[in-house]
Amino acid sequence: MNISVIGLGKLGSPMAAIFASKGHRVIGVDVDQSKVDAINQGKAPVDETGLQELMDSLLTRTLLTATTDIHQAIIDTDITFVVTATPSNEDGSYSIEYVLKACNEIAEVLIDKNYHPIVITSTVLPGQTHEIIKHIENRCGRRNGFGFNVYYNPEFIALGSVIHDFKNPDMLLIGNDNPEFGQTLLEIYHSVCENNPTICTMNIVNAELTKIALNSYVTTKISYANMLRRLCEKIPGANVDIVTDALGCDSRIGKKYLKGAVSYGGPCFPRDNRALSFVAEKVEVYAPFPKITHEYNEHIIQHAGWLTWMNGDSAMVVGLSYKPETVITEESFGIKLQEELNSLGLPNKGWDSDVIILALPKLLFKSLDSFKDKVVIDCWRAYPLLESVCRKYIPLGVGRKQ
């Protein structure tokens, strides 16, 4: 199949490469010439685990090309995925400015093209896909379902594991107001998915709400586990790992994201949680959970700052990305803890600091000698060997016996 992917960012580039690796002919589109040049030179335009290797494995370079010309890309392909940014506004809503710009170009082609499916992969709020559809209809003079069909099909991926997550989704979420259409999109996913995901098809507004509700629910689960972590620290003999492992055995709960440790961060969870609050306020529904979850997330950062302040006059945070195996630091616990420590007046002296905070569960150290005479706060309880080396070892989530 001939596929165009508009937006060659952190998700769009891996998507384009995955489609090409399955034998589809893919044209990537971006306004950033450097990303276009990188794709055409066979180089990964973004830093993502396995992306360069995937591009190197393509049987022919012509399977994946890139351009800045949206118009020609639409003409030359059978289906288009729109994966442009939808940045958050101050009130928690999402801007669809870049999606609309892309759809302007698509609409111009639709005036003359017989039929073209459009897949909105960018995360939007309930009602925004219909705004996009109306925008396209007004530009091309045709109705959704007659000459084109718009799907809302967000992905549930994590940076650092985009390629694996895209090939092995728990579910495919497809919003479509015209149920008679959709075979083309399903055929693409049948060729891409290496597992057997649940396919959830529904109308567009339900899909929009499901996307942000799912991520917001995960933030609630993370915060609940962090609440248990704090409780365990105050109860002698308690251990949050033992408690959450047992809770996760119940099929109503499950083990994923039930690990009492640090605040959630990254480019998706915080903003989708805020977005659900925005939607609730807009429709005048009392929905306190997203706000409470956000407040507790901030508390976890503040508590880590207080604990550090209680144990030394200077501190160093090791692990600034929001999760292992990615360089993304957006709203990460490590960065936010640094800001909290700065507000408390604790200088960062590198390894000369009194307190070392290990903010990620996967860190590599050449030698343990650097931890001698230090207070080590192990946020994930991942480095118990340090207890025999450092001056004081504090594994979060463990209640010390009196």
C-alpha positions as CSV (number, residue, x, y, z in Angstrom):
1,M,0.0,0.0,0.0
2,N,1.1,3.6,-0.6
3,I,1.0,5.5,2.7
4,S,1.8,9.1,3.6
5,V,2.7,10.1,7.2
6,I,2.5,13.8,8.0
7,G,4.8,14.8,10.9
8,L,8.1,13.1,11.3
9,G,8.6,13.6,15.0
10,K,9.0,11.2,17.9
11,L,6.0,9.0,16.8
12,G,5.7,9.8,13.1
13,S,9.2,8.8,12.1
14,P,9.0,5.3,13.8
15,M,5.6,4.8,12.3
16,A,6.8,5.6,8.8
17,A,9.8,3.3,9.2
18,I,7.6,0.4,10.6
19,F,5.2,0.7,7.7
20,A,8.1,0.6,5.2
21,S,9.7,-2.4,7.0
22,K,6.5,-4.3,6.3
23,G,6.7,-3.7,2.6
24,H,4.5,-0.6,2.2
25,R,5.7,2.3,0.2
26,V,5.8,5.3,2.6
27,I,6.2,9.0,2.0
28,G,7.0,11.0,5.1
29,V,6.1,14.7,5.2
30,D,7.5,17.4,7.4
31,V,8.1,21.2,7.3
32,D,11.5,20.6,8.9
33,Q,13.9,20.1,6.0
34,S,16.5,18.5,8.2
35,K,14.1,15.6,9.1
36,V,13.2,15.2,5.4
37,D,16.9,15.1,4.5
38,A,17.7,12.6,7.2
39,I,15.0,10.2,6.0
40,N,16.2,10.5,2.4
41,Q,19.8,9.8,3.5
42,G,18.7,6.7,5.4
43,K,19.3,8.3,8.8
44,A,16.9,8.4,11.8
45,P,15.6,12.0,12.2
46,V,14.8,11.5,15.9
47,D,16.5,9.6,18.7
48,E,14.4,6.5,19.3
49,T,15.5,3.0,20.4
50,G,15.9,0.7,17.3
51,L,14.8,3.3,14.7
52,Q,18.2,3.5,12.9
53,E,18.5,-0.3,12.9
54,L,15.0,-0.5,11.5
55,M,15.8,2.0,8.7
56,D,19.0,0.1,7.9
57,S,17.0,-3.1,7.5
58,L,14.7,-1.8,4.7
59,L,15.1,-4.0,1.6
60,T,15.2,-0.9,-0.6
61,R,15.7,2.8,0.2
62,T,12.7,3.7,-2.1
63,L,10.3,2.1,0.4
64,L,10.7,5.1,2.7
65,T,11.2,8.6,1.3
66,A,10.4,12.1,2.6
67,T,9.3,15.5,1.3
68,T,8.1,18.9,2.4
69,D,5.4,18.7,-0.4
70,I,2.2,17.6,1.3
71,H,0.2,18.1,-1.9
72,Q,2.2,15.7,-4.0
73,A,2.4,13.1,-1.1
74,I,-1.3,13.0,-0.9
75,I,-1.7,12.5,-4.7
76,D,0.9,9.7,-4.7
77,T,-0.6,7.7,-1.7
78,D,-3.7,5.7,-0.8
79,I,-4.1,6.8,2.9
80,T,-2.6,9.5,5.1
81,F,-1.7,9.4,8.8
82,V,-1.6,12.9,10.4
83,V,0.9,12.8,13.3
84,T,1.6,16.5,13.9
85,A,2.0,18.0,17.3
86,T,-1.1,19.1,19.3
87,P,0.6,21.3,22.0
88,S,-1.1,21.9,25.3
89,N,-2.6,25.3,26.1
90,E,-2.4,26.9,29.5
91,D,-5.9,25.7,30.4
92,G,-5.1,22.1,29.6
93,S,-6.8,22.0,26.2
94,Y,-5.0,21.0,23.0
95,S,-4.2,23.2,20.0
96,I,-5.0,21.6,16.7
97,E,-3.4,24.4,14.7
98,Y,-0.8,22.1,13.1
99,V,-3.3,19.4,12.3
100,L,-5.5,22.0,10.5
101,K,-2.6,23.3,8.5
102,A,-1.9,19.8,7.3
103,C,-5.5,19.2,6.5
104,N,-5.7,22.4,4.5
105,E,-3.3,20.8,2.0
106,I,-5.1,17.5,2.1
107,A,-8.4,19.2,1.4
108,E,-7.0,20.9,-1.7
109,V,-6.1,17.5,-3.2
110,L,-9.5,16.1,-2.3
111,I,-11.2,18.5,-4.6
112,D,-10.0,16.4,-7.5
113,K,-9.1,13.0,-6.0
114,N,-11.8,10.3,-6.1
115,Y,-11.3,9.0,-2.5
116,H,-8.7,9.3,0.3
117,P,-8.9,8.1,3.9
118,I,-7.4,10.4,6.6
119,V,-6.2,9.0,9.9
120,I,-5.8,11.5,12.8
121,T,-3.2,10.0,15.1
122,S,-2.4,13.2,17.0
123,T,-4.0,13.3,20.4
124,V,-7.1,15.6,20.4
125,L,-9.9,16.4,22.8
126,P,-13.6,15.2,22.4
127,G,-15.1,17.2,19.6
128,Q,-11.9,18.3,18.0
129,T,-11.8,15.7,15.2
130,H,-15.3,16.9,14.2
131,E,-13.8,20.4,14.0
132,I,-11.1,19.0,11.7
133,I,-13.7,17.2,9.6
134,K,-15.8,20.3,9.2
135,H,-12.7,22.3,8.3
136,I,-11.9,19.7,5.5
137,E,-15.5,19.7,4.3
138,N,-15.5,23.5,4.0
139,R,-12.2,23.6,2.1
140,C,-12.9,20.8,-0.4
141,G,-16.7,21.1,-0.8
142,R,-17.3,17.4,0.0
143,R,-18.8,15.5,2.9
144,N,-17.0,13.1,5.2
145,G,-17.9,9.6,3.8
146,F,-18.1,11.0,0.3
147,G,-14.7,11.4,-1.3
148,F,-12.8,11.0,2.0
149,N,-13.2,9.5,5.4
150,V,-11.6,10.6,8.7
151,Y,-10.6,8.2,11.4
152,Y,-9.4,9.0,14.9
153,N,-6.7,6.5,15.7
154,P,-4.4,7.5,18.5
155,E,-1.5,5.3,19.5
156,F,-0.6,4.1,23.1
157,I,3.1,4.1,22.9
158,A,6.0,5.1,25.2
159,L,9.1,7.0,24.0
160,G,12.0,4.6,24.1
161,S,9.9,1.7,23.2
162,V,7.8,3.2,20.3
163,I,8.7,0.5,17.8
164,H,7.9,-2.4,20.1
165,D,4.7,-0.8,21.4
166,F,3.5,0.0,17.9
167,K,4.0,-3.5,16.7
168,N,2.6,-5.1,19.8
169,P,-0.3,-3.0,21.0
170,D,-2.7,-4.1,23.8
171,M,-5.5,-2.7,21.7
172,L,-6.2,-0.7,18.5
173,L,-8.5,2.2,19.1
174,I,-10.3,3.3,16.0
175,G,-12.9,6.1,16.0
176,N,-15.0,6.1,12.8
177,D,-18.4,7.7,12.2
178,N,-18.9,5.8,9.0
179,P,-18.8,2.1,10.0
180,E,-19.0,0.9,6.4
181,F,-15.4,2.3,5.9
182,G,-12.3,1.1,7.6
183,Q,-11.0,-2.0,5.8
184,T,-7.9,-0.2,4.5
185,L,-6.9,0.9,7.9
186,L,-7.4,-2.6,9.4
187,E,-5.4,-4.2,6.5
188,I,-2.5,-2.0,7.4
189,Y,-2.6,-3.0,11.0
190,H,-2.9,-6.6,10.2
191,S,0.4,-6.3,8.3
192,V,2.1,-4.4,11.1
193,C,1.0,-6.0,14.4
194,E,3.0,-8.9,15.6
195,N,0.6,-9.9,18.3
196,N,-3.2,-10.2,18.3
197,P,-4.5,-6.9,19.8
198,T,-8.1,-6.2,20.8
199,I,-9.7,-4.0,18.2
200,C,-11.9,-1.4,19.7
201,T,-14.0,0.4,17.1
202,M,-16.4,3.2,18.1
203,N,-17.6,6.6,17.0
204,I,-15.1,9.4,17.0
205,V,-16.1,11.2,20.2
206,N,-15.9,8.0,22.2
207,A,-12.5,7.3,20.9
208,E,-11.3,10.8,21.7
209,L,-12.5,10.5,25.3
210,T,-11.1,6.9,25.6
211,K,-7.6,8.1,24.7
212,I,-7.3,10.8,27.4
213,A,-9.3,8.8,29.9
214,L,-6.9,5.8,29.6
215,N,-3.8,7.8,30.2
216,S,-5.4,9.7,33.1
217,Y,-6.4,6.4,34.7
218,V,-2.8,5.2,34.5
219,T,-1.7,8.4,36.3
220,T,-4.2,7.6,39.0
221,K,-2.8,4.1,39.4
222,I,0.8,5.4,39.6
223,S,-0.3,7.9,42.3
224,Y,-2.1,5.3,44.3
225,A,1.0,3.1,44.3
226,N,3.0,6.1,45.4
227,M,0.5,6.7,48.3
228,L,1.1,3.1,49.4
229,R,4.8,3.7,49.1
230,R,4.6,6.6,51.6
231,L,2.4,4.5,53.9
232,C,5.0,1.7,53.9
233,E,7.8,4.1,54.8
234,K,5.9,5.0,58.0
235,I,5.0,1.4,59.0
236,P,7.9,-0.6,60.5
237,G,8.5,-3.8,58.5
238,A,6.3,-2.7,55.5
239,N,7.6,-3.0,52.0
240,V,5.7,-1.5,49.1
241,D,7.0,-4.0,46.6
242,I,5.5,-6.9,48.6
243,V,2.2,-5.0,48.9
244,T,1.9,-4.0,45.2
245,D,3.0,-7.4,43.9
246,A,0.2,-9.0,45.8
247,L,-2.3,-6.3,44.7
248,G,-1.3,-6.8,41.1
249,C,-2.1,-10.5,41.2
250,D,-5.8,-9.6,41.3
251,S,-7.0,-9.4,37.7
252,R,-9.2,-6.4,38.6
253,I,-6.0,-4.4,39.3
254,G,-3.0,-5.9,37.4
255,K,0.7,-5.2,37.9
256,K,1.4,-2.6,35.3
257,Y,2.3,0.8,36.6
258,L,1.7,-0.4,40.2
259,K,5.2,0.3,41.4
260,G,5.5,2.8,44.2
261,A,8.4,5.0,43.4
262,V,8.5,8.5,41.8
263,S,6.1,11.0,40.2
264,Y,4.9,10.3,36.7
265,G,6.2,12.5,33.9
266,G,6.9,12.6,30.2
267,P,5.1,14.2,27.2
268,C,1.8,12.2,27.6
269,F,0.6,11.4,31.1
270,P,0.7,14.8,32.7
271,R,-0.9,16.6,29.8
272,D,-3.7,14.0,29.3
273,N,-4.5,14.2,33.0
274,R,-4.8,17.9,32.8
275,A,-6.9,17.6,29.6
276,L,-9.4,15.4,31.3
277,S,-9.8,18.0,33.9
278,F,-10.4,20.6,31.2
279,V,-13.0,18.5,29.5
280,A,-14.9,18.0,32.8
281,E,-14.9,21.7,33.6
282,K,-16.0,22.5,30.1
283,V,-19.1,20.3,30.4
284,E,-19.6,21.3,34.1
285,V,-19.1,17.8,35.6
286,Y,-17.6,17.3,39.0
287,A,-14.6,15.1,38.3
288,P,-12.0,15.6,41.1
289,F,-9.7,12.6,40.3
290,P,-7.4,14.2,37.7
291,K,-6.8,17.2,39.9
292,I,-6.2,15.2,43.0
293,T,-3.9,12.9,41.1
294,H,-1.9,15.9,39.9
295,E,-1.7,17.4,43.4
296,Y,-0.5,14.1,44.8
297,N,2.1,13.9,42.0
298,E,3.4,17.2,43.0
299,H,3.5,16.1,46.7
300,I,5.7,13.2,45.8
301,I,8.3,15.6,44.3
302,Q,8.0,17.9,47.3
303,H,8.5,15.0,49.7
304,A,11.6,13.8,47.9
305,G,13.0,17.4,48.2
306,W,12.2,17.5,51.9
307,L,13.8,14.1,52.5
308,T,16.9,15.2,50.7
309,W,17.1,18.4,52.6
310,M,16.8,16.5,55.9
311,N,19.9,14.4,55.0
312,G,22.4,16.9,53.7
313,D,23.4,20.3,52.6
314,S,24.0,19.5,48.9
315,A,22.5,17.0,46.5
316,M,22.9,15.4,43.1
317,V,20.1,13.8,41.1
318,V,21.2,10.9,38.9
319,G,18.8,10.0,36.1
320,L,17.1,13.0,34.5
321,S,15.0,11.4,31.8
322,Y,11.4,10.7,32.5
323,K,12.0,6.9,32.1
324,P,14.8,4.5,31.2
325,E,16.1,4.1,27.7
326,T,15.0,7.6,26.5
327,V,16.7,11.0,26.5
328,I,13.3,12.8,26.9
329,T,13.3,14.9,30.1
330,E,9.9,16.6,29.7
331,E,8.2,16.9,33.1
332,S,10.5,14.2,34.4
333,F,10.8,13.5,38.2
334,G,14.6,14.1,38.0
335,I,14.2,17.6,36.5
336,K,11.3,18.6,38.8
337,L,13.3,17.3,41.8
338,Q,16.3,19.4,40.8
339,E,14.0,22.4,40.6
340,E,12.6,21.6,44.1
341,L,16.1,21.2,45.5
342,N,17.1,24.6,44.0
343,S,14.0,26.2,45.7
344,L,15.2,24.7,49.0
345,G,18.6,26.2,48.5
346,L,20.4,22.8,48.1
347,P,23.3,23.2,45.7
348,N,24.2,20.6,43.2
349,K,27.9,19.7,43.7
350,G,28.1,16.6,41.5
351,W,29.6,13.6,43.2
352,D,30.9,15.9,45.9
353,S,27.3,16.2,47.2
354,D,26.2,14.9,50.6
355,V,23.1,13.2,49.1
356,I,22.8,11.2,45.9
357,I,19.3,10.6,44.6
358,L,18.9,7.7,42.2
359,A,15.9,8.7,40.2
360,L,15.7,5.8,37.6
361,P,15.6,2.0,38.0
362,K,18.2,1.3,35.3
363,L,21.5,3.2,35.8
364,L,25.0,2.0,35.1
365,F,28.0,2.8,37.4
366,K,31.6,2.1,36.6
367,S,32.4,1.8,40.3
368,L,30.6,1.9,43.6
369,D,33.4,3.8,45.2
370,S,31.8,7.1,44.3
371,F,29.0,6.3,46.9
372,K,31.3,6.0,49.9
373,D,30.4,8.4,52.7
374,K,27.3,9.4,50.9
375,V,23.6,9.3,51.7
376,V,21.9,7.5,48.9
377,I,18.2,7.8,48.3
378,D,17.1,4.8,46.1
379,C,13.8,5.8,44.6
380,W,13.1,2.4,43.0
381,R,14.8,0.1,45.5
382,A,16.9,-1.0,42.6
383,Y,20.4,-0.8,44.0
384,P,20.5,-2.7,47.4
385,L,24.2,-3.4,47.0
386,L,24.9,0.2,47.8
387,E,23.8,-0.3,51.4
388,S,27.1,-1.9,52.2
389,V,29.0,0.9,50.5
390,C,27.4,4.2,51.4
391,R,27.1,6.0,54.7
392,K,23.3,5.8,54.7
393,Y,21.0,3.9,52.3
394,I,17.4,5.1,52.1
395,P,15.2,2.8,49.9
396,L,11.9,4.6,49.4
397,G,8.8,2.5,50.2
398,V,10.4,0.5,53.0
399,G,9.4,0.9,56.6
400,R,12.5,0.7,58.9
401,K,12.0,-1.4,62.0
402,Q,12.3,0.6,65.2
